[in-house]
């Protein structure tokens, strides 16, 4: 008999009382859900179901971002991430990048489609004068349109490649993020080929980050959700090495609607921990099925 699929991947586990607890070490990283769920594309494997008409989580205001940056600085935060949706859709995107970079390193997760020559030039100028490191992480799910476009949308490959080339022409080497959405993408030969492909695009110092699938959001409909027999790992104590690598032990996600446990659990109502960062610095339990990907596959949202 095949294992039953979980219908609600963001619901608590059947025996949440047995879910392992993760202590909170320090607020090293603060994530900003800058544009909520608003994105310029609607990827078929998007684990938080973003898109042009997805406004269930609104954009953060500039005032919200700046107030959170102030609080994060008081709490000793070391680095910042802007995500979405598509962060570059925010009307104050560049100004908010400058505000974050005044306090610490900043990484922006983008699909790269809005990066033209002018945007690349501005990014290079900001990179050159920022006190802290400024990194762009561009999502690209294949080395050809035939590999990428079925999950990211028709024509996206060419647009993303144009953005990467523009960054390279201005002396920047973004990190490329590849979701393992098809068989064979996780093998070492495929990873080596992707590095060669990145060099061919003009990136002087190519970096490629491969991400395992999160089987929630649209990905659950594209393939399947988590199976009951995959979740035993969330009903027993964790290896301390695993705990150290979990994003939720040292970071929080800030949205327009409050502070969440992590970037993956945006749609889990009980993952909302409070309205301010200071209210959320306490242990959490891994009671959501999506936690399985972090525990078993070693997923880390950090670059």
C-alpha positions in Angstrom: 0.0 0.0 0.0 1.4 3.4 -0.9 1.9 6.0 1.7 -0.9 8.6 2.0 -0.2 12.1 0.8 -0.7 15.0 3.3 -3.5 17.2 1.9 -2.6 20.2 4.1 1.2 20.6 3.9 1.2 23.6 6.3 -0.9 22.1 9.0 0.5 20.9 12.2 1.7 17.3 12.3 -0.7 14.7 13.6 1.3 14.4 16.8 2.6 18.0 17.3 3.5 17.3 20.9 6.4 15.0 19.7 7.8 17.6 17.3 11.4 18.5 18.2 12.0 21.9 19.7 14.7 24.2 18.2 16.3 26.6 20.7 16.8 30.2 19.6 20.5 31.1 19.6 20.7 34.7 18.4 19.1 37.0 15.9 21.9 36.7 13.3 19.7 37.2 10.3 16.5 39.1 9.5 14.5 38.4 6.4 12.1 40.9 4.9 9.2 39.7 2.8 9.6 43.0 1.0 6.8 42.6 -1.7 4.7 40.1 0.1 3.4 37.6 -2.4 3.4 40.0 -5.3 5.7 38.8 -8.1 6.0 39.4 -11.8 5.8 35.7 -12.6 4.0 32.7 -11.2 6.4 29.8 -11.0 4.7 26.4 -11.0 7.0 25.2 -8.1 6.6 28.3 -6.0 6.3 27.1 -2.4 4.5 30.3 -1.3 2.4 30.7 -4.4 3.5 34.2 -5.5 2.3 35.9 -8.7 1.2 39.2 -10.3 -2.3 38.9 -8.7 -1.2 37.3 -5.4 -1.8 40.1 -2.9 -2.8 38.0 0.1 0.4 39.2 1.8 0.9 42.8 1.0 4.1 44.8 0.3 5.8 46.2 3.3 5.9 49.9 3.5 9.2 51.7 3.6 8.4 52.9 7.1 7.9 49.3 8.2 11.2 48.2 6.8 13.1 51.1 8.3 11.5 50.6 11.8 12.4 46.9 11.6 16.0 47.7 10.6 16.2 50.0 13.7 14.9 47.2 15.9 17.2 44.6 14.3 20.2 46.8 14.9 19.4 47.1 18.6 19.0 43.3 18.8 22.5 42.7 17.3 21.4 41.4 13.8 24.4 40.6 11.6 22.9 40.4 8.1 19.7 41.0 6.1 17.8 39.4 3.2 15.2 40.9 0.9 12.8 38.4 -0.6 9.2 38.3 -2.0 7.5 37.9 -4.4 9.9 39.9 -6.5 11.7 42.5 -4.3 12.6 44.7 -7.2 8.9 45.5 -7.7 9.0 47.6 -4.5 8.8 51.3 -5.3 11.5 52.1 -2.7 13.7 49.1 -3.6 17.0 50.9 -4.0 16.5 53.3 -1.1 15.7 50.3 1.2 18.8 48.5 -0.1 20.9 51.5 1.0 19.2 51.6 4.4 19.9 47.9 5.0 23.5 48.3 3.8 24.1 51.1 6.2 23.7 48.4 9.0 25.1 45.2 7.6 25.5 42.8 4.6 22.4 42.5 2.3 21.4 39.7 0.0 18.5 40.2 -2.5 16.6 37.2 -3.9 15.4 38.0 -7.3 14.2 36.3 -10.5 16.4 38.7 -12.5 13.8 39.7 -15.0 13.8 43.3 -14.0 17.6 43.7 -14.2 18.4 45.7 -17.3 21.5 47.8 -18.0 20.3 50.7 -15.8 19.5 48.4 -12.9 22.8 46.6 -13.2 24.7 49.8 -13.3 22.9 51.0 -10.1 23.6 47.7 -8.4 27.3 48.0 -9.3 27.4 51.5 -8.0 25.8 50.5 -4.8 28.1 47.5 -4.5 31.2 49.7 -5.0 30.4 52.2 -2.3 28.6 50.1 0.3 30.4 49.5 3.6 29.1 46.0 3.8 28.7 43.2 1.1 25.8 43.5 -1.3 24.8 40.3 -3.0 22.2 39.4 -5.6 20.8 35.9 -5.8 19.2 35.2 -9.1 16.8 32.2 -9.6 17.4 30.2 -12.8 16.1 26.6 -13.1 17.9 25.3 -16.1 20.6 25.9 -18.7 18.1 26.1 -21.5 14.6 27.5 -22.0 13.4 23.9 -22.4 14.5 23.2 -18.8 13.6 26.5 -17.2 10.5 27.8 -18.8 8.1 24.9 -18.0 8.3 25.9 -14.3 9.1 29.6 -14.5 7.0 30.6 -17.5 7.4 31.0 -21.2 10.2 33.5 -22.1 11.6 33.8 -18.6 14.9 32.0 -19.5 15.9 34.6 -22.1 14.9 37.5 -19.7 16.8 36.0 -16.8 19.9 35.4 -18.9 19.8 39.0 -20.2 19.7 40.2 -16.6 22.7 38.0 -15.6 24.7 39.1 -18.5 24.0 42.8 -17.7 25.3 42.2 -14.1 28.4 40.5 -15.5 29.0 43.4 -17.9 29.1 45.7 -14.9 31.5 43.5 -13.0 29.1 41.8 -10.7 28.9 38.0 -10.1 25.5 37.1 -8.7 24.8 33.8 -7.0 22.6 31.6 -9.1 19.9 29.6 -7.4 18.7 26.4 -9.0 15.7 24.4 -7.7 16.0 20.7 -8.2 12.6 20.4 -10.0 13.6 17.7 -12.4 15.4 14.3 -12.2 19.1 14.4 -12.4 19.6 18.0 -11.3 21.1 17.1 -8.0 24.0 14.9 -9.3 27.5 16.2 -9.2 27.9 16.2 -13.0 24.9 18.4 -13.4 26.2 20.9 -10.9 29.6 21.0 -12.6 27.9 21.7 -15.9 25.9 24.5 -14.3 29.1 26.2 -13.1 30.6 26.0 -16.6 27.4 27.5 -17.9 27.6 30.3 -15.4 31.2 31.1 -16.5 30.0 31.2 -20.2 27.5 33.9 -19.2 30.5 36.1 -18.2 30.4 35.6 -14.5 34.0 35.9 -13.2 33.3 34.2 -9.9 30.3 32.0 -10.5 28.4 30.6 -7.5 25.5 28.2 -7.8 23.2 27.1 -5.0 21.1 24.1 -5.6 17.9 23.9 -3.6 15.7 20.8 -2.9 12.0 21.1 -3.6 9.6 22.2 -0.9 6.4 20.2 -1.5 4.0 22.9 -0.5 2.2 25.7 -2.4 2.1 25.2 -6.1 4.6 22.4 -6.0 2.1 20.2 -4.2 -0.2 20.6 -7.2 2.6 20.2 -9.8 3.9 16.9 -8.3 2.8 15.9 -4.8 2.9 16.9 -1.2 4.8 15.3 1.7 3.9 11.6 2.5 3.2 10.4 6.0 6.1 8.0 5.9 8.6 10.9 5.2 7.8 12.7 8.4 9.1 10.3 11.1 12.1 12.6 11.3 9.8 15.3 12.9 8.7 13.0 15.7 12.1 12.4 17.3 15.0 14.4 18.7 17.3 16.0 16.2 21.1 15.7 15.8 22.7 18.9 17.2 24.6 19.4 13.9 21.2 19.6 12.1 19.9 22.1 14.6 22.9 24.4 14.2 22.1 24.6 10.4 18.4 25.4 10.8 17.6 28.9 9.8 14.9 29.1 12.5 17.5 28.9 15.2 19.1 32.2 14.3 16.7 34.2 12.1 13.2 35.5 11.6 11.0 36.6 8.7 9.4 40.0 8.9 6.2 40.7 6.8 3.7 43.5 6.5 1.5 41.4 8.8 3.9 40.5 11.5 7.0 38.3 12.2 7.1 34.7 11.1 9.2 31.7 12.1 11.0 31.5 8.7 10.7 32.3 5.0 9.1 28.9 4.2 6.2 29.2 6.6 4.6 32.4 5.2 1.2 30.7 4.9 1.2 28.9 8.2 -1.0 31.0 10.6 0.5 29.5 13.7 4.0 30.3 12.4 3.3 34.0 13.1 5.2 34.7 16.3 4.4 38.3 17.0 4.3 41.9 15.6 7.9 42.8 16.5 11.2 41.0 16.4 11.6 41.3 20.1 8.5 39.2 20.7 9.8 36.3 18.7 13.2 35.4 20.2 12.2 32.1 21.7 12.3 28.4 20.8 9.9 26.9 18.2 8.9 23.4 17.5 9.2 21.8 14.0 5.6 20.9 13.7 5.1 21.6 10.0 5.6 19.0 7.3 7.8 21.4 5.3 10.4 21.3 8.1 11.2 17.9 6.7 13.1 19.4 3.8 15.3 21.4 6.1 16.0 18.5 8.5 16.5 15.7 6.0 17.7 17.5 2.8 19.7 20.2 4.5 17.8 23.1 2.9 19.1 26.5 4.0 17.6 29.7 2.8 20.8 31.5 3.3 23.2 32.0 0.4 
